[in-house]
Amino acid sequence: MVTLIERYRSFLPVTDATPALTLGEGNTPLLRARQLEQQLGCRLFLKVEGMNPTGSFKDRGMVVAMSLALERGAGSVLCASTGNTAASAAAYAAASGLRCTVVLPAGYVAPGKLAQALVYGARIVAIDGSFDRALELAREAAERSGAELVNSVNPFRLEGQKTAAFEICDTLGRSPDVLALPVGNAGNITAYWKGFREYREVGKTGNLPMMWGFQAEGAAPLVNGAPVDHPQTVATAIRIGRPARGNEALAAARDSGGLLAAVSDEEIMEAYRLVASCEGVMCEPASAAPIAGLLRRVRTGHDLSGLTVVAVLTGNGLKDPATALASFTEPETVPAELSAVLRALAATA
Ligand SMILES: *Cc1c(COP(=O)(O)O)cnc(C)c1O
């Protein structure tokens, strides 16, 4: 197995002294989405980041940040998280023999993510406050304690995350015309934009994509142009009111000729069901935001035909079964009889 770090070594801040760490991150599928294409009119690919070892793109950045923390002799790592950073940090810390502490907004972390952090052995601090407050506290605690902060304010996280842009170019033979993704703390859009630019510098792609970032309406500080004190959205992974990389995200959208736009929770949930039922990919609600954004653009009269679009499905839908079940009525229990199964077959035929 060629690891992510080995494959893109020349683009990463690693040396021969950097410990070789991997859980099998990266190299995720880029799937053609032919059913959704019919609704959108563009050529559409899904970058399925939920296939990473802990089920989100955070693993790309975490493997680099954790390797470098190990190299520097750190004993413990710390992060604030809406859930996926915690799951990822906890897993890579476990594999590295490092202690891991995560600070979470109590009540707003999808149960699968919380379960992961617990099982991987992290120490969990659930605060009565938002993600933004958790990050503030984690930054301060890292400074006082000497623990390594592994949020995306850590530059090594973005170095790892930019490899997803490389993979897309390697598969397509060029950059897409549009890279659509959800935006929360804005680390990922910053990382992708960096990755595409670096690849163009070395001639691995001739073009650069427009960066289309989507926030949830109840947590859209970059679209509104002002911080949001009490962000609210079903997409808990992007329930963030003060994005740490907000200025970089605005620059990426501007410099790429792209955009930052908001989508409603209803649109997110519609897209979430659509991508699963049309394409067989169950992502988490936040990951459906770019699909919702593309649908909204088409419905409001934008023509996407002729464009090659990559939508980043940032996390695995299994992390948030509660949201999945809440959006359907529970199947009715029937007698254990052949007739019941035949009736169901006839009804769905
Ligand atoms: C972290 C995360 C995001 C948001 O990424 P940022 O880098 O914070 O903008 C989106 N979706 C999922 C599933 C995530 O875990």
The ligand as an SDF file (V2000), in Angstrom:
LIG
                    3D

 15 15  0  0  0  0  0  0  0  0999 V2000
  -15.2660   19.4670    9.0520 C   0  0  0  0  0  0  0  0  0  0  0  0
  -16.3530   19.1660    8.1150 C   0  0  0  0  0  0  0  0  0  0  0  0
  -16.8530   20.1060    7.2010 C   0  0  0  0  0  0  0  0  0  0  0  0
  -16.3940   21.5190    7.1670 C   0  0  0  0  0  0  0  0  0  0  0  0
  -15.0520   21.6740    6.7960 O   0  0  0  0  0  0  0  0  0  0  0  0
  -14.2960   23.0160    7.1900 P   0  0  0  0  0  0  0  0  0  0  0  0
  -12.8870   22.7540    6.8600 O   0  0  0  0  0  0  0  0  0  0  0  0
  -14.5330   23.2190    8.6410 O   0  0  0  0  0  0  0  0  0  0  0  0
  -14.9160   24.0970    6.3680 O   0  0  0  0  0  0  0  0  0  0  0  0
  -17.8250   19.7170    6.3180 C   0  0  0  0  0  0  0  0  0  0  0  0
  -18.3300   18.4750    6.3330 N   0  0  0  0  0  0  0  0  0  0  0  0
  -17.8940   17.5470    7.2080 C   0  0  0  0  0  0  0  0  0  0  0  0
  -18.4970   16.1910    7.1710 C   0  0  0  0  0  0  0  0  0  0  0  0
  -16.8960   17.8550    8.1070 C   0  0  0  0  0  0  0  0  0  0  0  0
  -16.4840   16.9360    8.9840 O   0  0  0  0  0  0  0  0  0  0  0  0
  1  2  1  0
  2  3  1  0
  2 14  2  0
  3  4  1  0
  3 10  2  0
  4  5  1  0
  5  6  1  0
  6  7  2  0
  6  8  1  0
  6  9  1  0
 10 11  1  0
 11 12  2  0
 12 13  1  0
 12 14  1  0
 14 15  1  0
M  END
$$$$
